[in-house]
Amino acid sequence: MDELIDYVEHAFIHISTRKVILRDEEGYTEEVRFNFDEEGMGSFEDTISLLQDFLDPDDLTFVF
């Protein structure tokens, strides 16, 4: 997963919809949606933690 983070330029984290949009160095985006259940909540939290660990705060946008 660490290699994947190297290609992410910016992450848009949509809290209310449990959605993460990743933008790479070339401007391409990928949208990841998480289910509204216990498993989805855990995966969403883990993904946000991973992104916070590897990206600068300026490269994260939280949308509420």
N, C-alpha and C positions, 0 to 999 in steps of 0.2 A: 504493500500500500504506500510505502514511503516514496517509491518511484513515481507513483501516480500523482502525489502531492507536488512533486517537482514541476509538473506541467501545468498546475493550476495557478492562474494569475490572480483570480478574484473569486470569492464565493459570496453569493447572496443567500442569506438564510431567512426563510419565511417562517416565522414562529407559529403563527395562527393556522397555517395550512400544512405544516410539517413538510416543507418542500425546500430543497437546496438546489440552487442553480450554480454550476461551476463554469467559469470561463477560462479557457486556456490561453497560452501565449499568442496564439494566432487569431484569437477572437471567437473561436467556436464555443458554443455553450452546450451543456448537458444538464438536463433536469432530472433530479432524483426525488421521488415522492415516498413518504413513509406512511404506513397504515396507522389508523387511529385505534390502536390496541396496545397491550402491554409490550409486545415484541417490537412494534413500530416505534413506540416511545423510547425503548432502550436503544434501538438502532439509531434513531435521530439524535439522541444525547451523545452516543459514542462518536457519531460522525462529526457533530459540532465540536466535541472535545479534540478530536484528531485535527480538524481544521485549525482550531485555535492554537494547538501545539506547533503546527508547522508553518502557518502563514502569519505575516505581520498583521497587527491590528488594522492597519490602513487597507489591507486586502480583504477585509471582512465587512459585509454590510448586513446588518440585522434589520429585518422588516417585520413590524408588528401588526 
